[in-house]
Amino acid sequence: MTSDADLEAFGRALRHWRKQQGISQEELAGRADLHRNYVGLVERGERNASIKSMFKLAQALGISVAQLCSNLR
């Protein structure tokens, strides 16, 4: 089972990459074909992103899923 700490760590990583590129949650959501509220929930660790969503988010950021998850814990 995934802990809230794991979800929060992924959310922090996602926020880091998004802010590094200087884009809003809304911009990222549009690029990833996801709802902007969903991106916010994932960044706050309130939603568990599916593998499919992780790939969409990574692609929208122009990075691999491995890069997106590289600094978790």
PyMOL Python script that loads the backbone (N, CA, C, O; Angstrom):
from pymol import cmd

cmd.read_pdbstr("""\
ATOM      1  N   MET A   1       0.831  -1.179   0.000  1.00  0.00           N
ATOM      2  CA  MET A   1       0.000   0.000   0.000  1.00  0.00           C
ATOM      3  C   MET A   1       0.879   1.247   0.000  1.00  0.00           C
ATOM      4  O   MET A   1       1.900   1.287   0.687  1.00  0.00           O
ATOM      5  N   THR A   2       0.497   2.242  -0.750  1.00  0.00           N
ATOM      6  CA  THR A   2       1.258   3.474  -0.866  1.00  0.00           C
ATOM      7  C   THR A   2       0.914   4.400   0.289  1.00  0.00           C
ATOM      8  O   THR A   2      -0.258   4.616   0.598  1.00  0.00           O
ATOM      9  N   SER A   3       1.948   4.945   0.925  1.00  0.00           N
ATOM     10  CA  SER A   3       1.700   5.868   2.032  1.00  0.00           C
ATOM     11  C   SER A   3       1.488   7.274   1.511  1.00  0.00           C
ATOM     12  O   SER A   3       1.856   7.596   0.382  1.00  0.00           O
ATOM     13  N   ASP A   4       0.897   8.097   2.337  1.00  0.00           N
ATOM     14  CA  ASP A   4       0.717   9.501   1.970  1.00  0.00           C
ATOM     15  C   ASP A   4       2.063  10.169   1.719  1.00  0.00           C
ATOM     16  O   ASP A   4       2.164  11.053   0.868  1.00  0.00           O
ATOM     17  N   ALA A   5       3.100   9.755   2.451  1.00  0.00           N
ATOM     18  CA  ALA A   5       4.435  10.324   2.261  1.00  0.00           C
ATOM     19  C   ALA A   5       4.941  10.049   0.842  1.00  0.00           C
ATOM     20  O   ALA A   5       5.595  10.900   0.239  1.00  0.00           O
ATOM     21  N   ASP A   6       4.641   8.871   0.318  1.00  0.00           N
ATOM     22  CA  ASP A   6       5.050   8.541  -1.052  1.00  0.00           C
ATOM     23  C   ASP A   6       4.333   9.436  -2.058  1.00  0.00           C
ATOM     24  O   ASP A   6       4.946   9.942  -2.998  1.00  0.00           O
ATOM     25  N   LEU A   7       3.033   9.626  -1.853  1.00  0.00           N
ATOM     26  CA  LEU A   7       2.260  10.483  -2.754  1.00  0.00           C
ATOM     27  C   LEU A   7       2.751  11.924  -2.670  1.00  0.00           C
ATOM     28  O   LEU A   7       2.839  12.615  -3.686  1.00  0.00           O
ATOM     29  N   GLU A   8       3.068  12.372  -1.473  1.00  0.00           N
ATOM     30  CA  GLU A   8       3.575  13.734  -1.296  1.00  0.00           C
ATOM     31  C   GLU A   8       4.939  13.899  -1.949  1.00  0.00           C
ATOM     32  O   GLU A   8       5.216  14.943  -2.540  1.00  0.00           O
ATOM     33  N   ALA A   9       5.795  12.889  -1.854  1.00  0.00           N
ATOM     34  CA  ALA A   9       7.114  12.953  -2.480  1.00  0.00           C
ATOM     35  C   ALA A   9       6.983  13.040  -4.003  1.00  0.00           C
ATOM     36  O   ALA A   9       7.687  13.818  -4.646  1.00  0.00           O
ATOM     37  N   PHE A  10       6.086  12.245  -4.572  1.00  0.00           N
ATOM     38  CA  PHE A  10       5.873  12.321  -6.018  1.00  0.00           C
ATOM     39  C   PHE A  10       5.331  13.696  -6.399  1.00  0.00           C
ATOM     40  O   PHE A  10       5.753  14.281  -7.396  1.00  0.00           O
ATOM     41  N   GLY A  11       4.402  14.204  -5.608  1.00  0.00           N
ATOM     42  CA  GLY A  11       3.836  15.525  -5.869  1.00  0.00           C
ATOM     43  C   GLY A  11       4.897  16.622  -5.837  1.00  0.00           C
ATOM     44  O   GLY A  11       4.893  17.522  -6.676  1.00  0.00           O
ATOM     45  N   ARG A  12       5.807  16.542  -4.861  1.00  0.00           N
ATOM     46  CA  ARG A  12       6.897  17.523  -4.793  1.00  0.00           C
ATOM     47  C   ARG A  12       7.789  17.445  -6.020  1.00  0.00           C
ATOM     48  O   ARG A  12       8.209  18.467  -6.561  1.00  0.00           O
ATOM     49  N   ALA A  13       8.075  16.216  -6.454  1.00  0.00           N
ATOM     50  CA  ALA A  13       8.908  16.039  -7.646  1.00  0.00           C
ATOM     51  C   ALA A  13       8.222  16.617  -8.876  1.00  0.00           C
ATOM     52  O   ALA A  13       8.853  17.298  -9.684  1.00  0.00           O
ATOM     53  N   LEU A  14       6.944  16.346  -9.012  1.00  0.00           N
ATOM     54  CA  LEU A  14       6.189  16.874 -10.145  1.00  0.00           C
ATOM     55  C   LEU A  14       6.196  18.400 -10.123  1.00  0.00           C
ATOM     56  O   LEU A  14       6.431  19.034 -11.152  1.00  0.00           O
ATOM     57  N   ARG A  15       5.941  18.990  -8.963  1.00  0.00           N
ATOM     58  CA  ARG A  15       5.935  20.448  -8.826  1.00  0.00           C
ATOM     59  C   ARG A  15       7.314  21.025  -9.161  1.00  0.00           C
ATOM     60  O   ARG A  15       7.418  22.056  -9.826  1.00  0.00           O
ATOM     61  N   HIS A  16       8.366  20.354  -8.696  1.00  0.00           N
ATOM     62  CA  HIS A  16       9.733  20.807  -8.993  1.00  0.00           C
ATOM     63  C   HIS A  16       9.971  20.906 -10.491  1.00  0.00           C
ATOM     64  O   HIS A  16      10.421  21.937 -10.990  1.00  0.00           O
ATOM     65  N   TRP A  17       9.664  19.827 -11.206  1.00  0.00           N
ATOM     66  CA  TRP A  17       9.883  19.817 -12.653  1.00  0.00           C
ATOM     67  C   TRP A  17       9.008  20.846 -13.358  1.00  0.00           C
ATOM     68  O   TRP A  17       9.459  21.505 -14.295  1.00  0.00           O
ATOM     69  N   ARG A  18       7.759  20.990 -12.912  1.00  0.00           N
ATOM     70  CA  ARG A  18       6.852  21.964 -13.532  1.00  0.00           C
ATOM     71  C   ARG A  18       7.371  23.385 -13.324  1.00  0.00           C
ATOM     72  O   ARG A  18       7.419  24.178 -14.265  1.00  0.00           O
ATOM     73  N   LYS A  19       7.757  23.700 -12.100  1.00  0.00           N
ATOM     74  CA  LYS A  19       8.237  25.057 -11.809  1.00  0.00           C
ATOM     75  C   LYS A  19       9.569  25.329 -12.494  1.00  0.00           C
ATOM     76  O   LYS A  19       9.842  26.456 -12.906  1.00  0.00           O
ATOM     77  N   GLN A  20      10.393  24.299 -12.613  1.00  0.00           N
ATOM     78  CA  GLN A  20      11.672  24.460 -13.306  1.00  0.00           C
ATOM     79  C   GLN A  20      11.449  24.920 -14.749  1.00  0.00           C
ATOM     80  O   GLN A  20      12.263  25.656 -15.307  1.00  0.00           O
ATOM     81  N   GLN A  21      10.358  24.485 -15.333  1.00  0.00           N
ATOM     82  CA  GLN A  21      10.038  24.872 -16.707  1.00  0.00           C
ATOM     83  C   GLN A  21       9.207  26.149 -16.765  1.00  0.00           C
ATOM     84  O   GLN A  21       8.925  26.662 -17.848  1.00  0.00           O
ATOM     85  N   GLY A  22       8.815  26.662 -15.597  1.00  0.00           N
ATOM     86  CA  GLY A  22       8.072  27.918 -15.540  1.00  0.00           C
ATOM     87  C   GLY A  22       6.667  27.835 -16.109  1.00  0.00           C
ATOM     88  O   GLY A  22       6.182  28.791 -16.715  1.00  0.00           O
ATOM     89  N   ILE A  23       6.010  26.697 -15.919  1.00  0.00           N
ATOM     90  CA  ILE A  23       4.645  26.554 -16.424  1.00  0.00           C
ATOM     91  C   ILE A  23       3.672  26.362 -15.269  1.00  0.00           C
ATOM     92  O   ILE A  23       4.048  25.888 -14.197  1.00  0.00           O
ATOM     93  N   SER A  24       2.439  26.729 -15.498  1.00  0.00           N
ATOM     94  CA  SER A  24       1.392  26.609 -14.485  1.00  0.00           C
ATOM     95  C   SER A  24       0.838  25.183 -14.471  1.00  0.00           C
ATOM     96  O   SER A  24       1.082  24.387 -15.378  1.00  0.00           O
ATOM     97  N   GLN A  25       0.088  24.892 -13.416  1.00  0.00           N
ATOM     98  CA  GLN A  25      -0.600  23.608 -13.356  1.00  0.00           C
ATOM     99  C   GLN A  25      -1.550  23.473 -14.541  1.00  0.00           C
ATOM    100  O   GLN A  25      -1.674  22.400 -15.130  1.00  0.00           O
ATOM    101  N   GLU A  26      -2.209  24.554 -14.878  1.00  0.00           N
ATOM    102  CA  GLU A  26      -3.145  24.536 -15.995  1.00  0.00           C
ATOM    103  C   GLU A  26      -2.436  24.225 -17.314  1.00  0.00           C
ATOM    104  O   GLU A  26      -2.941  23.457 -18.133  1.00  0.00           O
ATOM    105  N   GLU A  27      -1.271  24.824 -17.509  1.00  0.00           N
ATOM    106  CA  GLU A  27      -0.481  24.575 -18.730  1.00  0.00           C
ATOM    107  C   GLU A  27      -0.055  23.106 -18.783  1.00  0.00           C
ATOM    108  O   GLU A  27      -0.185  22.447 -19.815  1.00  0.00           O
ATOM    109  N   LEU A  28       0.450  22.610 -17.664  1.00  0.00           N
ATOM    110  CA  LEU A  28       0.875  21.209 -17.624  1.00  0.00           C
ATOM    111  C   LEU A  28      -0.306  20.280 -17.900  1.00  0.00           C
ATOM    112  O   LEU A  28      -0.186  19.323 -18.665  1.00  0.00           O
ATOM    113  N   ALA A  29      -1.431  20.565 -17.281  1.00  0.00           N
ATOM    114  CA  ALA A  29      -2.621  19.738 -17.491  1.00  0.00           C
ATOM    115  C   ALA A  29      -3.020  19.729 -18.960  1.00  0.00           C
ATOM    116  O   ALA A  29      -3.353  18.677 -19.507  1.00  0.00           O
ATOM    117  N   GLY A  30      -2.990  20.880 -19.594  1.00  0.00           N
ATOM    118  CA  GLY A  30      -3.333  20.957 -21.010  1.00  0.00           C
ATOM    119  C   GLY A  30      -2.389  20.138 -21.869  1.00  0.00           C
ATOM    120  O   GLY A  30      -2.823  19.420 -22.769  1.00  0.00           O
ATOM    121  N   ARG A  31      -1.103  20.247 -21.591  1.00  0.00           N
ATOM    122  CA  ARG A  31      -0.107  19.480 -22.357  1.00  0.00           C
ATOM    123  C   ARG A  31      -0.277  17.986 -22.164  1.00  0.00           C
ATOM    124  O   ARG A  31      -0.043  17.199 -23.081  1.00  0.00           O
ATOM    125  N   ALA A  32      -0.692  17.596 -20.944  1.00  0.00           N
ATOM    126  CA  ALA A  32      -0.819  16.170 -20.611  1.00  0.00           C
ATOM    127  C   ALA A  32      -2.215  15.626 -20.874  1.00  0.00           C
ATOM    128  O   ALA A  32      -2.463  14.437 -20.672  1.00  0.00           O
ATOM    129  N   ASP A  33      -3.120  16.475 -21.319  1.00  0.00           N
ATOM    130  CA  ASP A  33      -4.514  16.085 -21.547  1.00  0.00           C
ATOM    131  C   ASP A  33      -5.146  15.526 -20.264  1.00  0.00           C
ATOM    132  O   ASP A  33      -5.812  14.491 -20.271  1.00  0.00           O
ATOM    133  N   LEU A  34      -4.907  16.260 -19.155  1.00  0.00           N
ATOM    134  CA  LEU A  34      -5.484  15.922 -17.864  1.00  0.00           C
ATOM    135  C   LEU A  34      -6.208  17.158 -17.335  1.00  0.00           C
ATOM    136  O   LEU A  34      -5.964  18.267 -17.811  1.00  0.00           O
ATOM    137  N   HIS A  35      -7.084  16.983 -16.366  1.00  0.00           N
ATOM    138  CA  HIS A  35      -7.797  18.127 -15.789  1.00  0.00           C
ATOM    139  C   HIS A  35      -6.860  18.881 -14.858  1.00  0.00           C
ATOM    140  O   HIS A  35      -6.072  18.266 -14.140  1.00  0.00           O
ATOM    141  N   ARG A  36      -6.937  20.199 -14.862  1.00  0.00           N
ATOM    142  CA  ARG A  36      -6.039  21.018 -14.039  1.00  0.00           C
ATOM    143  C   ARG A  36      -6.213  20.719 -12.559  1.00  0.00           C
ATOM    144  O   ARG A  36      -5.241  20.774 -11.805  1.00  0.00           O
ATOM    145  N   ASN A  37      -7.427  20.405 -12.125  1.00  0.00           N
ATOM    146  CA  ASN A  37      -7.636  20.061 -10.713  1.00  0.00           C
ATOM    147  C   ASN A  37      -6.897  18.779 -10.345  1.00  0.00           C
ATOM    148  O   ASN A  37      -6.381  18.651  -9.235  1.00  0.00           O
ATOM    149  N   TYR A  38      -6.850  17.842 -11.268  1.00  0.00           N
ATOM    150  CA  TYR A  38      -6.152  16.577 -11.035  1.00  0.00           C
ATOM    151  C   TYR A  38      -4.669  16.826 -10.788  1.00  0.00           C
ATOM    152  O   TYR A  38      -4.078  16.239  -9.881  1.00  0.00           O
ATOM    153  N   VAL A  39      -4.072  17.696 -11.595  1.00  0.00           N
ATOM    154  CA  VAL A  39      -2.645  18.007 -11.437  1.00  0.00           C
ATOM    155  C   VAL A  39      -2.402  18.594 -10.047  1.00  0.00           C
ATOM    156  O   VAL A  39      -1.437  18.221  -9.380  1.00  0.00           O
ATOM    157  N   GLY A  40      -3.254  19.495  -9.612  1.00  0.00           N
ATOM    158  CA  GLY A  40      -3.119  20.077  -8.282  1.00  0.00           C
ATOM    159  C   GLY A  40      -3.240  19.039  -7.179  1.00  0.00           C
ATOM    160  O   GLY A  40      -2.478  19.062  -6.213  1.00  0.00           O
ATOM    161  N   LEU A  41      -4.191  18.135  -7.320  1.00  0.00           N
ATOM    162  CA  LEU A  41      -4.373  17.074  -6.336  1.00  0.00           C
ATOM    163  C   LEU A  41      -3.149  16.161  -6.272  1.00  0.00           C
ATOM    164  O   LEU A  41      -2.728  15.760  -5.187  1.00  0.00           O
ATOM    165  N   VAL A  42      -2.583  15.837  -7.423  1.00  0.00           N
ATOM    166  CA  VAL A  42      -1.386  14.991  -7.455  1.00  0.00           C
ATOM    167  C   VAL A  42      -0.218  15.731  -6.809  1.00  0.00           C
ATOM    168  O   VAL A  42       0.518  15.146  -6.014  1.00  0.00           O
ATOM    169  N   GLU A  43      -0.041  16.993  -7.137  1.00  0.00           N
ATOM    170  CA  GLU A  43       1.064  17.763  -6.564  1.00  0.00           C
ATOM    171  C   GLU A  43       0.954  17.874  -5.039  1.00  0.00           C
ATOM    172  O   GLU A  43       1.971  17.916  -4.348  1.00  0.00           O
ATOM    173  N   ARG A  44      -0.241  17.920  -4.526  1.00  0.00           N
ATOM    174  CA  ARG A  44      -0.438  18.013  -3.075  1.00  0.00           C
ATOM    175  C   ARG A  44      -0.441  16.641  -2.396  1.00  0.00           C
ATOM    176  O   ARG A  44      -0.570  16.558  -1.174  1.00  0.00           O
ATOM    177  N   GLY A  45      -0.301  15.579  -3.167  1.00  0.00           N
ATOM    178  CA  GLY A  45      -0.285  14.234  -2.600  1.00  0.00           C
ATOM    179  C   GLY A  45      -1.652  13.745  -2.188  1.00  0.00           C
ATOM    180  O   GLY A  45      -1.771  12.841  -1.360  1.00  0.00           O
ATOM    181  N   GLU A  46      -2.689  14.337  -2.760  1.00  0.00           N
ATOM    182  CA  GLU A  46      -4.058  13.958  -2.423  1.00  0.00           C
ATOM    183  C   GLU A  46      -4.648  12.942  -3.390  1.00  0.00           C
ATOM    184  O   GLU A  46      -5.716  12.386  -3.131  1.00  0.00           O
ATOM    185  N   ARG A  47      -3.969  12.699  -4.491  1.00  0.00           N
ATOM    186  CA  ARG A  47      -4.401  11.697  -5.482  1.00  0.00           C
ATOM    187  C   ARG A  47      -3.207  10.834  -5.837  1.00  0.00           C
ATOM    188  O   ARG A  47      -2.073  11.310  -5.894  1.00  0.00           O
ATOM    189  N   ASN A  48      -3.473   9.571  -6.072  1.00  0.00           N
ATOM    190  CA  ASN A  48      -2.457   8.626  -6.493  1.00  0.00           C
ATOM    191  C   ASN A  48      -2.480   8.577  -8.021  1.00  0.00           C
ATOM    192  O   ASN A  48      -3.418   8.045  -8.615  1.00  0.00           O
ATOM    193  N   ALA A  49      -1.458   9.124  -8.646  1.00  0.00           N
ATOM    194  CA  ALA A  49      -1.401   9.161 -10.112  1.00  0.00           C
ATOM    195  C   ALA A  49      -1.227   7.750 -10.664  1.00  0.00           C
ATOM    196  O   ALA A  49      -0.409   6.977 -10.166  1.00  0.00           O
ATOM    197  N   SER A  50      -1.989   7.427 -11.680  1.00  0.00           N
ATOM    198  CA  SER A  50      -1.843   6.129 -12.343  1.00  0.00           C
ATOM    199  C   SER A  50      -0.570   6.149 -13.182  1.00  0.00           C
ATOM    200  O   SER A  50      -0.020   7.209 -13.480  1.00  0.00           O
ATOM    201  N   ILE A  51      -0.122   4.977 -13.550  1.00  0.00           N
ATOM    202  CA  ILE A  51       1.056   4.877 -14.420  1.00  0.00           C
ATOM    203  C   ILE A  51       0.801   5.635 -15.719  1.00  0.00           C
ATOM    204  O   ILE A  51       1.685   6.336 -16.213  1.00  0.00           O
ATOM    205  N   LYS A  52      -0.383   5.500 -16.263  1.00  0.00           N
ATOM    206  CA  LYS A  52      -0.719   6.189 -17.505  1.00  0.00           C
ATOM    207  C   LYS A  52      -0.602   7.701 -17.321  1.00  0.00           C
ATOM    208  O   LYS A  52      -0.058   8.389 -18.185  1.00  0.00           O
ATOM    209  N   SER A  53      -1.106   8.221 -16.207  1.00  0.00           N
ATOM    210  CA  SER A  53      -1.006   9.657 -15.938  1.00  0.00           C
ATOM    211  C   SER A  53       0.439  10.080 -15.726  1.00  0.00           C
ATOM    212  O   SER A  53       0.838  11.167 -16.144  1.00  0.00           O
ATOM    213  N   MET A  54       1.227   9.225 -15.078  1.00  0.00           N
ATOM    214  CA  MET A  54       2.642   9.550 -14.877  1.00  0.00           C
ATOM    215  C   MET A  54       3.356   9.691 -16.216  1.00  0.00           C
ATOM    216  O   MET A  54       4.169  10.599 -16.396  1.00  0.00           O
ATOM    217  N   PHE A  55       3.055   8.798 -17.154  1.00  0.00           N
ATOM    218  CA  PHE A  55       3.665   8.893 -18.480  1.00  0.00           C
ATOM    219  C   PHE A  55       3.210  10.157 -19.201  1.00  0.00           C
ATOM    220  O   PHE A  55       4.012  10.817 -19.862  1.00  0.00           O
ATOM    221  N   LYS A  56       1.936  10.496 -19.081  1.00  0.00           N
ATOM    222  CA  LYS A  56       1.421  11.718 -19.715  1.00  0.00           C
ATOM    223  C   LYS A  56       2.102  12.955 -19.142  1.00  0.00           C
ATOM    224  O   LYS A  56       2.497  13.855 -19.883  1.00  0.00           O
ATOM    225  N   LEU A  57       2.235  12.992 -17.820  1.00  0.00           N
ATOM    226  CA  LEU A  57       2.861  14.143 -17.167  1.00  0.00           C
ATOM    227  C   LEU A  57       4.331  14.259 -17.548  1.00  0.00           C
ATOM    228  O   LEU A  57       4.812  15.351 -17.854  1.00  0.00           O
ATOM    229  N   ALA A  58       5.040  13.145 -17.531  1.00  0.00           N
ATOM    230  CA  ALA A  58       6.458  13.164 -17.906  1.00  0.00           C
ATOM    231  C   ALA A  58       6.623  13.628 -19.349  1.00  0.00           C
ATOM    232  O   ALA A  58       7.475  14.468 -19.639  1.00  0.00           O
ATOM    233  N   GLN A  59       5.818  13.088 -20.247  1.00  0.00           N
ATOM    234  CA  GLN A  59       5.907  13.482 -21.649  1.00  0.00           C
ATOM    235  C   GLN A  59       5.601  14.971 -21.808  1.00  0.00           C
ATOM    236  O   GLN A  59       6.258  15.659 -22.590  1.00  0.00           O
ATOM    237  N   ALA A  60       4.623  15.464 -21.081  1.00  0.00           N
ATOM    238  CA  ALA A  60       4.263  16.880 -21.156  1.00  0.00           C
ATOM    239  C   ALA A  60       5.404  17.767 -20.657  1.00  0.00           C
ATOM    240  O   ALA A  60       5.546  18.911 -21.086  1.00  0.00           O
ATOM    241  N   LEU A  61       6.209  17.227 -19.750  1.00  0.00           N
ATOM    242  CA  LEU A  61       7.367  17.968 -19.234  1.00  0.00           C
ATOM    243  C   LEU A  61       8.618  17.749 -20.081  1.00  0.00           C
ATOM    244  O   LEU A  61       9.638  18.406 -19.870  1.00  0.00           O
ATOM    245  N   GLY A  62       8.538  16.831 -21.036  1.00  0.00           N
ATOM    246  CA  GLY A  62       9.686  16.541 -21.900  1.00  0.00           C
ATOM    247  C   GLY A  62      10.769  15.741 -21.204  1.00  0.00           C
ATOM    248  O   GLY A  62      11.948  15.853 -21.538  1.00  0.00           O
ATOM    249  N   ILE A  63      10.363  14.931 -20.229  1.00  0.00           N
ATOM    250  CA  ILE A  63      11.302  14.091 -19.493  1.00  0.00           C
ATOM    251  C   ILE A  63      10.753  12.670 -19.447  1.00  0.00           C
ATOM    252  O   ILE A  63       9.611  12.416 -19.830  1.00  0.00           O
ATOM    253  N   SER A  64      11.584  11.753 -18.972  1.00  0.00           N
ATOM    254  CA  SER A  64      11.129  10.373 -18.815  1.00  0.00           C
ATOM    255  C   SER A  64      10.483  10.200 -17.440  1.00  0.00           C
ATOM    256  O   SER A  64      10.673  11.021 -16.543  1.00  0.00           O
ATOM    257  N   VAL A  65       9.726   9.132 -17.293  1.00  0.00           N
ATOM    258  CA  VAL A  65       9.150   8.819 -15.995  1.00  0.00           C
ATOM    259  C   VAL A  65      10.276   8.567 -14.994  1.00  0.00           C
ATOM    260  O   VAL A  65      10.164   8.932 -13.823  1.00  0.00           O
ATOM    261  N   ALA A  66      11.355   7.948 -15.454  1.00  0.00           N
ATOM    262  CA  ALA A  66      12.502   7.697 -14.575  1.00  0.00           C
ATOM    263  C   ALA A  66      13.068   9.013 -14.043  1.00  0.00           C
ATOM    264  O   ALA A  66      13.393   9.113 -12.860  1.00  0.00           O
ATOM    265  N   GLN A  67      13.186  10.008 -14.895  1.00  0.00           N
ATOM    266  CA  GLN A  67      13.659  11.317 -14.440  1.00  0.00           C
ATOM    267  C   GLN A  67      12.697  11.931 -13.442  1.00  0.00           C
ATOM    268  O   GLN A  67      13.109  12.473 -12.417  1.00  0.00           O
ATOM    269  N   LEU A  68      11.420  11.843 -13.749  1.00  0.00           N
ATOM    270  CA  LEU A  68      10.400  12.414 -12.882  1.00  0.00           C
ATOM    271  C   LEU A  68      10.477  11.794 -11.481  1.00  0.00           C
ATOM    272  O   LEU A  68      10.252  12.475 -10.480  1.00  0.00           O
ATOM    273  N   CYS A  69      10.791  10.526 -11.425  1.00  0.00           N
ATOM    274  CA  CYS A  69      10.817   9.815 -10.139  1.00  0.00           C
ATOM    275  C   CYS A  69      12.224   9.659  -9.567  1.00  0.00           C
ATOM    276  O   CYS A  69      12.395   9.011  -8.534  1.00  0.00           O
ATOM    277  N   SER A  70      13.222  10.231 -10.207  1.00  0.00           N
ATOM    278  CA  SER A  70      14.617   9.958  -9.843  1.00  0.00           C
ATOM    279  C   SER A  70      15.004  10.411  -8.444  1.00  0.00           C
ATOM    280  O   SER A  70      15.885   9.796  -7.843  1.00  0.00           O
ATOM    281  N   ASN A  71      14.404  11.433  -7.904  1.00  0.00           N
ATOM    282  CA  ASN A  71      14.808  11.934  -6.593  1.00  0.00           C
ATOM    283  C   ASN A  71      13.812  11.625  -5.493  1.00  0.00           C
ATOM    284  O   ASN A  71      13.828  12.265  -4.442  1.00  0.00           O
ATOM    285  N   LEU A  72      12.951  10.654  -5.725  1.00  0.00           N
ATOM    286  CA  LEU A  72      12.000  10.275  -4.681  1.00  0.00           C
ATOM    287  C   LEU A  72      12.746   9.504  -3.602  1.00  0.00           C
ATOM    288  O   LEU A  72      13.416   8.510  -3.881  1.00  0.00           O
ATOM    289  N   ARG A  73      12.623   9.965  -2.397  1.00  0.00           N
ATOM    290  CA  ARG A  73      13.253   9.352  -1.215  1.00  0.00           C
ATOM    291  C   ARG A  73      14.684   9.199  -1.382  1.00  0.00           C
ATOM    292  O   ARG A  73      15.361   8.701  -0.482  1.00  0.00           O
TER     293      ARG A  73
END
""", "prot")
cmd.dss("prot")
cmd.show_as("cartoon", "prot")
cmd.util.cbc("prot")
cmd.orient("prot")
